[in-house]
Amino acid sequence: MRRFVLPEVPERLPLRWLKWLGLRSLPIYLLHQAALFALFILILWLLSMGSDGM
């Protein structure tokens, strides 16, 4: 049993987006981590090409 009352929140567009993002935060986090890792590897690879002269 709850000991507090949840506030009634109207379904406005920004709040719906926050709710949607909150429910999907783990997949969003995992996807952007993979994209950042790939970008980081690409940058390291491009920088190493310049220093080796290949």
MIDOSE-1310 file (N, C-alpha, C; in nm, 2 decimals, decimal comma, always signed):
residues 54
mrrf	+0,08/-0,12/+0,00/+0,00/+0,00/+0,00/+0,09/+0,12/+0,00; +0,05/+0,22/-0,08/+0,13/+0,35/-0,09/+0,10/+0,44/+0,03; +0,20/+0,50/+0,07/+0,19/+0,60/+0,18/+0,19/+0,74/+0,14; +0,19/+0,76/+0,00/+0,19/+0,89/-0,05/+0,10/+0,89/-0,18
vlpe	+0,06/+1,01/-0,22/-0,03/+1,03/-0,33/+0,06/+1,07/-0,45; +0,05/+1,00/-0,56/+0,12/+1,05/-0,68/+0,04/+1,17/-0,75; +0,12/+1,27/-0,79/+0,05/+1,38/-0,85/-0,01/+1,34/-0,99; -0,12/+1,41/-1,02/-0,18/+1,39/-1,15/-0,11/+1,48/-1,25
vper	-0,05/+1,41/-1,35/+0,03/+1,49/-1,45/-0,04/+1,48/-1,59; -0,07/+1,60/-1,65/-0,13/+1,59/-1,78/-0,04/+1,54/-1,88; -0,10/+1,48/-1,99/-0,02/+1,42/-2,10/+0,01/+1,52/-2,20; +0,11/+1,61/-2,17/+0,16/+1,70/-2,26/+0,27/+1,64/-2,34
lplr	+0,30/+1,70/-2,46/+0,40/+1,65/-2,55/+0,54/+1,63/-2,48; +0,60/+1,73/-2,42/+0,73/+1,71/-2,36/+0,73/+1,60/-2,26; +0,63/+1,59/-2,18/+0,62/+1,49/-2,08/+0,61/+1,35/-2,14; +0,54/+1,34/-2,25/+0,53/+1,21/-2,32/+0,66/+1,17/-2,37
wlkw	+0,74/+1,26/-2,43/+0,87/+1,23/-2,48/+0,96/+1,19/-2,37; +0,96/+1,25/-2,25/+1,04/+1,21/-2,14/+1,00/+1,07/-2,09; +0,87/+1,04/-2,09/+0,83/+0,91/-2,05/+0,88/+0,81/-2,15; +0,87/+0,84/-2,28/+0,91/+0,74/-2,38/+1,06/+0,72/-2,37
lglr	+1,14/+0,83/-2,36/+1,29/+0,82/-2,34/+1,32/+0,74/-2,22; +1,25/+0,76/-2,11/+1,28/+0,69/-1,99/+1,26/+0,54/-2,00; +1,16/+0,50/-2,07/+1,13/+0,36/-2,09/+1,23/+0,29/-2,18; +1,30/+0,37/-2,27/+1,39/+0,31/-2,36/+1,53/+0,36/-2,34
slpi	+1,57/+0,40/-2,22/+1,70/+0,46/-2,20/+1,81/+0,36/-2,21; +1,79/+0,24/-2,17/+1,90/+0,14/-2,18/+1,94/+0,11/-2,33; +1,84/+0,08/-2,41/+1,88/+0,06/-2,55/+1,94/+0,18/-2,62; +1,89/+0,30/-2,58/+1,95/+0,42/-2,64/+2,09/+0,44/-2,59
yllh	+2,12/+0,41/-2,46/+2,25/+0,42/-2,40/+2,34/+0,32/-2,47; +2,30/+0,19/-2,49/+2,38/+0,09/-2,55/+2,42/+0,13/-2,70; +2,32/+0,18/-2,77/+2,35/+0,22/-2,91/+2,44/+0,33/-2,92; +2,43/+0,43/-2,84/+2,52/+0,55/-2,85/+2,66/+0,51/-2,80
qaal	+2,67/+0,42/-2,71/+2,80/+0,38/-2,66/+2,88/+0,31/-2,77; +2,81/+0,22/-2,85/+2,87/+0,15/-2,96/+2,91/+0,25/-3,07; +2,83/+0,35/-3,10/+2,86/+0,45/-3,20/+2,98/+0,54/-3,15; +2,98/+0,58/-3,03/+3,10/+0,65/-2,98/+3,23/+0,57/-2,98
falf	+3,22/+0,44/-2,95/+3,34/+0,36/-2,95/+3,39/+0,34/-3,10; +3,30/+0,32/-3,19/+3,34/+0,31/-3,33/+3,40/+0,44/-3,38; +3,35/+0,56/-3,34/+3,40/+0,69/-3,38/+3,54/+0,70/-3,32; +3,56/+0,66/-3,19/+3,69/+0,67/-3,13/+3,79/+0,58/-3,20
ilil	+3,76/+0,46/-3,23/+3,85/+0,37/-3,30/+3,89/+0,43/-3,44; +3,79/+0,49/-3,51/+3,81/+0,55/-3,64/+3,91/+0,66/-3,63; +3,89/+0,75/-3,53/+3,99/+0,86/-3,51/+4,13/+0,81/-3,47; +4,14/+0,71/-3,39/+4,27/+0,65/-3,35/+4,33/+0,59/-3,48
wlls	+4,26/+0,52/-3,56/+4,31/+0,46/-3,68/+4,36/+0,57/-3,78; +4,28/+0,68/-3,79/+4,32/+0,79/-3,88/+4,45/+0,86/-3,83; +4,46/+0,88/-3,70/+4,58/+0,94/-3,64/+4,70/+0,85/-3,66; +4,68/+0,72/-3,64/+4,80/+0,63/-3,65/+4,84/+0,62/-3,80
mgsd	+4,75/+0,64/-3,90/+4,80/+0,63/-4,04/+4,89/+0,75/-4,07; +4,86/+0,87/-4,01/+4,95/+0,98/-4,03/+5,08/+0,97/-3,97; +5,09/+0,90/-3,86/+5,22/+0,89/-3,79/+5,31/+0,78/-3,85; +5,25/+0,68/-3,91/+5,33/+0,56/-3,96/+5,37/+0,59/-4,11
gm	+5,30/+0,68/-4,17/+5,33/+0,71/-4,31/+5,28/+0,61/-4,41; +5,18/+0,53/-4,37/+5,12/+0,43/-4,45/+5,02/+0,49/-4,55
